[in-house]
Amino acid sequence: MTQLANNKKAYFDYEIIETYEAGIELKGYEVKSIKTGHINLAGSYVLIKDGQAWLLNADIPPYQPANMPSDYDPKHSRRLLLKSEEIQELVGKAHEKGLTIVPLKVYNKHRWVKIEIGLGRGKKKADKRESIKKREWFRIRRDIETR
């Protein structure tokens, strides 16, 4: 598995409770763009509508801008390929207070592009400060050990 993109902001803003693997319905030129590492998950989220999961606001810039269709929108909605049982499970859990479905990372699995989505609860400001303290402590510790 080759990781193509990671949503660091989601790990900072949310406490991830559970993760799911889903396929993404893409066009060929979008797959080429993603496989070269051109995808941005920051600010994107997952919405379940009419029994289908949709990835909204994920930015996939054109692979070759000169050869793209003129009406191409890099942030258009993309359908996620999940089993109906998984979708029903997500719907039930997302209706709980404060839970959100966020994309975490995009990766290759064999020849398919997959996305890992997570069910997360928003962190409060104090929790974010704790995350920053932990990260800084590990960074300082690593620097001291390398000396």
N, C-alpha and C positions, 0 to 999 in steps of 0.2 A: 504494500500500500504506500503510495506516494501522497503526502499531504500537499495540497495545492493552495489552500487558504485557511487562515485561522482567525476567528473573531475574538480577539483579546478583550475587546470592550464588553462583550457579553459575559465573560468570566469575571470581569471587574464589577459590572453592574448587577449581576444576578447570582444567586446561590443556586447552582444546578442540582436538581433533585433526581432527575431521570433522563436518560438519553435514548434516542431512536435513530436508526439508520434509514434513509430514504433515497430513492433515485430522483433525478430531476429530469423533467421533460425539456429537452434543449434542441435547438437547431444545430446543424453541422458546424457552422462558423462560430457559434457560441462555445461548442465543445473545444474547438481549436484554440479559442481565446483563453478558456479556462485552463487547458492543459499547458499553456505557456505562462500561467500564473497571473493572468489578468482578470481577477475578480475581487470585488470589495464587498464584504458582508457587514461592515459597520453601518448601523442604523437600519438594518433589514430585520424583518420579523416574519412569522408564519401565521397565517389566518386560515381558519377552517370555515368553508362556505359551501353549502349545498352538498355536504358529504365528501368534499374534496379538500385537500390541503394545498395552500398556495404560498409560495415564497414571494414576498413583496419587498420592493425597494433594494434588491441586491443589484449591484452595478457590475455589468459585464460589458466592458468596452469592446469596440469592434476589433477583430483580428487583423483585417486589412481594410482600413477605412475607405479606400477607393473602390473596393469590390463589394461593399455592403449595400443592401437594399436602402433606398432613399428614406423609407418610412421606419427604419430601425430605431427603436427606443431602448437604450442600454439598461433602463430600470423597469422594464415591463414585468408584469406578474408571470411567474413560472409555476407550473403545476408540479407538486411533489408526488412521487409514486409510493404510496403506502398501502398496506393491506387494510381492508375495511374495519377489521377488528382493532387495528392500531389507531385508526382515525377515531373510532368510537371511544376508545380508551383515552385518547388525547382530549376529546371533547368533554368527557366526564371530569377529567382532572383539571382542565383549563377553567372550568366553571367554579372551581374552588377559589376562595378569596386570595387574590394577589398572585396567581400563577399565570405565567406567560410562556409562549412557545417561541424560542429564539434559535436561529441557526448558529452552530458552533464552529464547524469546520467543513471544508470540502476536500475530498480526496479521491484518488483512483483506487478502484478495487477491480483487479484484473484489467479489463478494458472499459469498464463503466465508470462514469463520474457519479459519486455518491455524496450525500450531504448528511452530516450528523446534526440532528436538531435536539434541543434540550428543553425540558420543562423546568422553568426557573422561577424563583421567588425573588423579587427585587430587594437589593440590599439597602439598608439604611445608611446614613452618612457615617455613623460610628463603625459599622461593619466595613465600610470602604477604607476608613482610616486604619483599621486593624490589618486589612490586606496590604496596605502600603507599608505599614510597620514591618510585617513579616517579610515582604519582598526586600526591603532595605536591609533588614537584619541578615538575610541570606546572602545578599550582595556583599555586605561588609565582611561577613564570615569567609566567603569565597576569596575575597581580596587578601585577607590576612593569611589564609592557608597557602596562597600561591607565592607569598613572599619568601 
